[in-house]
Amino acid sequence: MNKTRKIPKFKTEADERAFWESHDSSEYVDWIKAQPTSFPNLKPSTKTISLRLPEALLDRIKIEANKRDMPYQSLIKVWLADDVEESRRS
């Protein structure tokens, strides 16, 4: 039987992050008992940025988004994600 240590209580997420960066989880979690799980409703963290685009480019992006019946910001995110994924595969 795997004897594990008790996971401490953390005051902040930053404290917990610092703890796990410097400790081996195998001392605190019995990974033999671990089971796969999914979090279908978990939304990724987002960060607002400011991006300056030429007006003509933005107008063309808005036209493309309108054709797809989606917000132009969402279309930009899709295009960026696709390009990054494609670049990582090359």
C-alpha positions in Angstrom: 0.0 0.0 0.0 1.3 3.4 -0.9 1.6 5.7 2.1 0.9 9.3 1.1 1.4 12.6 2.9 -1.5 14.9 3.6 -1.8 17.8 1.2 -1.6 21.1 3.0 -4.3 23.8 2.9 -3.3 26.8 0.8 -4.3 30.4 1.3 -4.0 31.4 -2.3 -3.7 29.8 -5.7 -0.2 31.3 -5.9 0.8 29.5 -2.7 -0.5 26.2 -4.1 1.4 26.7 -7.4 4.6 27.5 -5.5 4.2 24.4 -3.4 3.7 22.0 -6.4 6.6 23.6 -8.2 8.9 22.5 -5.4 7.3 19.2 -4.3 6.9 15.8 -6.0 3.2 14.9 -6.2 3.9 11.2 -5.8 4.5 11.8 -2.1 1.0 13.3 -1.8 -1.2 11.4 -4.4 -1.5 7.6 -4.9 -1.4 7.7 -8.7 -2.1 4.0 -8.8 -5.7 4.8 -7.8 -6.0 7.7 -10.2 -8.8 7.5 -12.8 -9.3 9.5 -16.0 -11.7 12.4 -15.8 -12.9 15.2 -18.0 -14.1 18.7 -17.4 -16.4 19.5 -20.3 -17.6 22.8 -18.8 -14.2 24.2 -17.9 -13.5 27.4 -19.7 -9.9 28.4 -20.4 -8.6 31.6 -18.8 -8.6 34.5 -21.2 -6.7 37.8 -21.2 -7.8 40.9 -22.9 -5.2 42.4 -25.3 -5.1 45.5 -27.4 -4.3 44.9 -31.1 -3.9 47.7 -33.6 -4.9 46.6 -37.1 -5.1 48.7 -40.3 -8.8 49.7 -40.8 -8.9 48.0 -44.2 -7.8 44.7 -42.7 -10.3 44.9 -39.9 -13.0 45.7 -42.4 -12.1 42.6 -44.4 -12.1 40.5 -41.3 -15.5 41.8 -40.3 -16.8 40.9 -43.8 -15.4 37.3 -43.5 -16.9 37.0 -40.0 -20.3 38.2 -41.2 -20.2 35.5 -43.9 -19.7 32.9 -41.2 -22.3 34.5 -38.9 -19.8 34.9 -36.1 -18.3 37.8 -34.2 -15.1 39.1 -35.8 -13.1 38.7 -32.6 -14.1 35.0 -32.5 -13.0 34.6 -36.1 -9.6 36.1 -35.3 -9.2 33.7 -32.4 -10.0 30.7 -34.7 -7.6 31.8 -37.3 -4.8 32.4 -34.8 -5.4 29.1 -33.1 -5.4 27.2 -36.4 -2.2 29.0 -37.5 -0.4 28.2 -34.3 -1.5 24.6 -34.4 -0.3 24.3 -38.0 3.0 25.9 -37.2 3.6 23.5 -34.3 3.0 20.5 -36.6 5.6 21.7 -39.2 
